[in-house]
Amino acid sequence: MYKISKQFAFSASHQLDMLGAEHPCARMHGHNYVVTVYLRAEALDEFGFVKDYKALEPVKQYLNAHFDHRHLNDVLPAHPTSENMARFLYDTFKPEIPELYAVEVSETPQTSCVYEP
């Protein structure tokens, strides 16, 4: 099994107001997010790739168009947690990237969530 990954970065705000006024994340705040997509394949393609990294450009374009410098409460269908974002991005990209097996979302260098069905 071959596995590859690629990281993408964007900045955005969110507010987890469902946590209650006393929780610091209930206030609007922002993060410099890093999204990592993980792909795997049993065999390499004719060029020796799991997937050409250049073919992942649509992920970058999507994140820039829909998430970068946005308020995530306005663009995600569920509470804008890392967990919900990872699942949303997996579901969004899996149809066009069949090699995709997991998505990781990191809000800080110390925290991340991996969604892998």
N, C-alpha and C positions, 0 to 999 in steps of 0.2 A: 504494500500500500504506500502510495506517495501522498504527502500532505504539503500544502503551501498555505501561506497567509499573506495578506496585504492590509496595511493600515491606512486609514483616512482620518483627517482631523477637521473639526469645525467648532465654532463657538456659538453658544445659544443660551437662552435663559429658560427657566421653568419655575414653577411654584407648586409645591406639594401641599396645598391648602387642606387636603383631607386629613392631615396629621394633627391639626389643631393649632391654634394661635401661639401656644407656648413652644412649639417645635421650631427650631431655626430654619428648617427647610420649607416651612409654611410661608415664609417670606419669599418674594421674588428674588432670585439670585441666578448667577450664571456659571457655566463651566466651559473649559476648553476640552471638548469631548474627543476621544479617539475611538474610532470604530474599526475593528479588525474582522475581516471576513476570512473564513477557513474553508479550503477546498481540498478534496481528496479524489484519487482515482487509483484503480487497480493497475492500470497500464498508462503509459505516456502516449501522447498523440504523435503524429508523424514528425513533429519538430522537436520532440523530447520534452514536452511540457505537460503538466497537469492541465494548465490553462495559461495562455500567454497573459502576463500581467497587464499588458496594454488592453486586453479584452475586458478588463475590470473598470475601465474608464467610466462606463455608465453609472457605477456605484458612486464615484466621486461627483459626477455631474448631478446625480439625484440628491446627494447630501448637500451640495452647494446650492441647488435650486430650492430645496424644500426645508432644510434644517439650519443652514448656516445663517447666523445673525437673525434668528427667529425666536419667538416665544413658543416653546414646544407645546405648551398647553393648547395653543391654537392650531397645531398641525398633527398631533397624535390623537387617535381615536380613544385612547385610554389614559389614565394617569401617566404623566411623563416620567416614569421611573426608568432606570437603566434596564430593568428586567422587561418592562413592556416595550421599550424601544428596541431591544435586541430581538425580541419575538417579531415585532412589526417589520423590522428590516429583513429578517430571515424570510418571512412570508412574502415580502415584496420582491426579493431577488431570487428566491429558489426557482421559480418558473423559468427564468432566463439564464440561470447559472446552475445547471443540474449537479455540478460537482460540489456545490456549497453544502457543507454539513454543520456549520456553526457560525454564529455571529457573536462577537464580544463588544460590549460597550463599556468604556471607562470614562468616568467623570473626573477623576483625579489620578495622579500616578500611583496612589495607594489603593484605589478601589476599582473593581470591574465586575461585570456580570457576563457570563457566557450562556447563550441559549443554544442548546443542541437537542433537537427532538429525538 
